[in-house]
Amino acid sequence: MDDMAQSLRPKERVCSTGYMELSCRLCTKLSYRNATEMLNLFQHRDAGEAVKLRTLSDSVERIGEQISARLEETTQRVLKMYGFDSGTGRPMEGACLSANITSPAIPEKTEADIRAVASIIGSVNASRDEKIPFTAQELDMEPSPLGCVYVSIDDVGVKHQKDSRSQEAQKDAKYVENTVVHIQHGQGTYALTACGMKNAMKAMLAFLAFNGLLQNRLVFFTDGAKNIKSSIEEMFLFHPYTVILDWYHLKKKCQELLSMAVKGKDMRNKTLEKLLRILWVGDVKNAVSYLESLPSPVIKNQKWLDEQINYLKRKESSITCYAVRAGLGLRNSSNPVEKENDMLVAQRQKHNGMSWSKHGSSALAAIEMVYQNNYEDIWFRQGQISFIMPQKGTNPLDLCA
């Protein structure tokens, strides 16, 4: 009881678990001002007993910080348990990692798998001018999503709130970056968020190791950002994986670059349509040749055309044959993490000109992460973070890591 009293700030009271859970619920959906008003209205508090906005925001932010601290603590404990350095996430020097971690049990392609891919290739090539330039044997794709772990990673930035600003100081366009990770295996999904790519990547590695998911094929979906790709490369030197450039972001990037490279709306749209049809079958070399062959009268700015060509060359290793993946019913998109970005951060923090401190932004994102994973009972009743992939029919209170 003394420890609890010492943790309180001036004028703060000991609050029930139900009250704190309600406060967190409200503050992740409403502004602090509106949440304060709702709490006071719900509890019929008069002016003398009313919850103050600052008191509410401080207490909720502290809960978010506690969740982040527990996530970091659990991450470090799990990484050490499986032979990884808790600071870097890399295998510890001299550690002998389990074969289940370093050698995933990827099944060999069967004749039925090859025939299925060959059938899709034949169907696509018969119906369009842009041909798939690969054979069924050359395409290394998962025959079924059930044996794979799909990981989508993205950064979401919210406007940074200055601690202070003089009248002469110029406005700064800095952002607070929260990294969001969405993990899917079979019917189970899990969301992770942390302030900073390094922290999020370590938490993701710990989660994969703890759930035995490193024995599966890893497929990463990204928007093409350099820091995501380099972080994956640095973290998973010990494990094979596949990185796929999300089709939506590939299409969007081509739209942006060609709008500055090609003259006229009609010619730009015609060029874009042709380019995307070539990229849909994964033929990067033909796409580059097509852009290089554009006649000079249609080129508005050679600099941006060169940038488009260089972009495709840089991303060639992560541009897949989207047509075959679609035919097999496999994912081509990082939509799950885009949705998590919206749920964990953007919905609450990117409207009405709001700006955020680093701690305030990451705290609310951490609280929403608990709700997204349906583990609020574990946190509010036991003060624990579960690292177990949620599955249907399980009791959340039995799933503490």
N, C-alpha and C positions, 0 to 999 in steps of 0.2 A: 504494500500500500504506500510506503514511503517513496519507493522508486517511482510509482505512478504519479504521486504528488509532485516530485521533483521534476518530472518530464513536462509538466504543465507550464504554460506561460502565464504572465499576470492576467487576471480576470478570466482565465479559462477554467472550465469545470470538467469533472469526470463525466463522460457521456456514455450512454449505453451502446452496445453493439448495433442495435437496430437503428439508433439515431445516426451513428456514423455511416452505416451503410446507406441510409436514406440520403444523407448529406452528399455522399460520393455520387450516388445515382443522379441526384439533381444537378450537381456541379459539372458532371461530364456531359450533360444534355443542355443545360441552361447557363447563361452568364452568371457570375457570382452574385451580381445584384439581384437578378430575378430569382435565383436559388434562395438567397437570404429572405426575400419577400415571401416566397412560397413556404419556407420553413416556419417563419413567424406566423403566417396566416394559418397554417395547418395546426400549430401548437397553441394558437390563441394567446400569443405573448403580447403584453402591453409594452409601452415604450420603455419602461424601466427594466423589463426582463427580456427585451428583444435581442435576438442573435445579431451581432454586428458583422457587417460585410467582411471587414479585415480579419476578424476572429475566425469566421467560417473559411475564408480562403487560406489562411495560415494552417488551420487544422487539416483541411483536405490536401493541401500541398505536402504537408508532413507525412500523411498516409501514403501518397504517391512516392515520396522519397524512401519511405520504409519498404515499399514493394520493390523499388529499383535496387535498394541495398540487399534485400533478401534474394532477388534474382541474381545479383552479382555473387553473393555468397554461395548460392546453390550451384551456379556456373563453375566457380572455382573448385568447389568440392568435387563435382562430377568430373571435371577435367583431370584433376589429380588422380581420381579413382581409376581412370582409364589410360593413364600414362601420358597426359598432355601437360604442358607448362601452363599454369593458371594465368600467367601474365601475358603470354604471347599467343596461346592456343596451339602452338606447335608441339610435336612429339618431344618429350623430355630427352635430353642427351643420355644415351645408354639404355633408354626404355625399350622394351620389346613389346610392341603393340600386338594385340590379338589378331589372328588371321581373319576373324569376323569383321574387324575394322579395316584392315588393309586390303583384303581380297574379297570383294563382293561376290556373292553367288549369282552371277548373271548367267541365265540359261542360254545354251547355244541355240542359234536359229534353226528351226526345223524346216523340213521340206514344205510343210503346210504354210509356215510363215513366209518363206520365199515366194511360194506361189501366190499368196495373198497380195504381197507387195508388187509382184510382176503383173498381176491382174489390174491393180490400180494404175500402174505405170502405163500399161497398154491402153486402158480406158482414157486416161488423161491425154496421152499422145495422139489418140485417134480423134479427139474432139477439139483440139486447138493447135494453132501454128507453133506456139512455144512448147518445145518438147522437153521432157525430163531427160537430162543428159547422163543419168546414172542407171546402172542395172540393179536388179533386186538384191544381188549379192553385195554390191558396193554400199548400199544404204544401210547404215548401222542404226536401226531404230528399235525401240522397245516394242515387242509384239503385243503387249498388253500393259495398261497403266497399273495393274495390280502388283506387279513386281518392281515398281519404281517408287522413288521418293521425289516428288516435285517440290522444288524450293523456288519461291519468287522473292526477290529482294528489291527494295526501292527506298530512296530517301524522300522525305517530305519536309519542306522548309516552311516555317511561319515567321512572320516579321519579328525581328528582335527588338526588345524594349530596352532603351538606354536607361542606365541607372540615374544619370543626370545629364543635362545638356545646357550649355551656355547659349545665350541669345546669338552669339557670333558663330557658333559651331554649325557646320553644314550637316545636313541630314545624311545618314549612312544607310545603305541598302543591304545591311547584313541580315542574315536569317539564322534562326535556331533550327538546326537539322536533327530530325528524329529518323532513325533507320527502322524500317518495318520489314519483318520477315514472315512470310506465310509458308507453312510446311504442310504438305498433303501426302498421305499414304493410305491408299484404299479409301474407305469412307471417313477416316479420321483426319482432322485438320487442327492446326495449332498456330497461334499468332504470337510473335515476339516483337517487342519494341525496345529500343535503347537509344540513348543520346550518343550518337557516334557509331560509325560503321564497325570499328574494331570491337566494341562491346557487344554489338548485335551479332557479329560473326562468331564470337566466342560462345555466346549463349546458344546460338544455333548448333554449333559443333557439339556442345555439351548435351543438348536435347537429342540430337541424332544418335550420339553414343549411348546415352542412357536408355533409349528406347530400342536399341539394337537395330537401328535403321541404316547403319553404315554397311551392313551386309547386303544392301540392295543397290541397284543402279541409281545414281544421283543425277537428276536433270535440273539444271538451274535456268530460270527464265529471268532475263534482265531487259532494261530499256537501252542497253548499250553503253551506259556510263563507265568511264575508265576506272573509277575508284572501285566499282563493284567487281569488275572483271579482275583487277589486280588483287583485290582482297580474297576472292575465291582462289586464285592461283596461289597466293601465299599461304592460305589456310589448309588447302587440300593437296599439298605436294605428295602426301602419303596414300592418296585414294583416287582412283579413276572417276571421272565425271564428264558430263556434257553440258555445255553452255549454249542456250538458244536465244537468239535475239527476237524478242517479242514482235510479232507481225504488225501490230498496231503502231509501235514506235518506229519500226523500219519504214512503214508507209508514211507516217507523219514526217519523218526526217527527209524523205525523198520529196514530199510536197513542199517543204520549207525551202530546200536547196534549189529545186527546179523553178520555184516561183521567182528566184533571183537570178537564175541562169538562162532561162529561155524567154524569148519575146512573145508577147501576145497571149491572151487567155486560152484561145482555141489550140494554138500550137503547144502551149505548156500542158494543157490537159491531155492532148493526144500523146505527147511524149511521156507523161507520167503514166498513163494507162498502159502503154506499151512496156515501159520499164517495170511496172509492178507485175505484169503478166509474166515477164521473164524471171523476176525474182521469186514469184510464187512457186515456180518449179525448182528454185534453188540454183539457177544457172548464173552465178555471179560473173564468170568470165564473159559470157554472152552479153550480160547487162553492161559491163564496162565497154565492150566492143561497140555496142549500140550507141552509147553516149559519146564515145570517141568519134563515131562516124556522123554525128549530127552536122549538117551543113552550116557554114559560118553565118549565113543570113538569119538563121533562127536563134543564134546565140546572143543573148543580151549582155552577159558578163562572163567571160572565160574563167575568171577567178572562182566563181561559185560552181561552175560546171566541173572544174578541176577538183574542187572540194567534194562534190558529189561522187566523183570517180574514186578519189582517195578514201572517202568514207566507206564505200563498198569494198574496196581492197582491204581496209583495216578490219572490217567486220566479217570478212568472208568465212572465217573459221566458225562463226556462230550463226551464219545464215544457213538454214536447213532447207530441205525440200518440203515446204509447207503443204504442197498439194498431196503428197503421199501421207503425211501426218494427218491431214484432214480426212483422207480416205480411210485411214485406219481408226479414226475416232480418237486420235491423240490430241493433246493440247498444243496450241500454237501461240498461246497468249499468257501474259502475266496478269490477267484481269483479277485473280484472287487477291494479289497484293495491292492492286490499285483500290479494290474495295476496302481492304483493311486500312490503307492510308486514309480513306475517307472516314471510316468508322472510328479509328483510333485517334486521328489528329484533325483532319481537315474540317469535318462537320462542326466541330466545336471551336476550332482555333483560327480558321481562315476566313472569317466573315466580319463585316462591319468595321473594317479598319483596325482590328485588334492587334496588339503587339504583346510579346511575351518574354519573360525572363527564361533563361535556360532551365532553371529548376522548375518553374511553374509549368512550362510546356511539357517537359518530360514527365512530370508528376501526373498530370491529367491523362497523358497517353498511357502511363503505366497502370493507372486505375482502370481505364477502359479496356486494357489488355486482359485484366483479370475477368471482367465481365464477358468479353468476347470468347474467352476459353471456358466460360460457364463454371469457373472455380471460385466465385465470390464467397461461397460458404466456407471453403477451405481457408481463405485469407481472413475473413472477418471472425471466424470462430476459432481458428487455430494459429493464425498469423504465419501461414506457410504458403509457399509457392509450389504447385504441382508441376512436375516435369514429365508427366505421363500423357501421351496422346489420348484425348477424350474419345471414348467409344460408346456406342449406344448400349443402354442397359446397365451401365456401371454407376456406382454410387460415388459422387465426387469426393465425399469425406474420407473415402478409403484410398485416395490417389495422391498422397503426399510423397514427394521425392525424399 
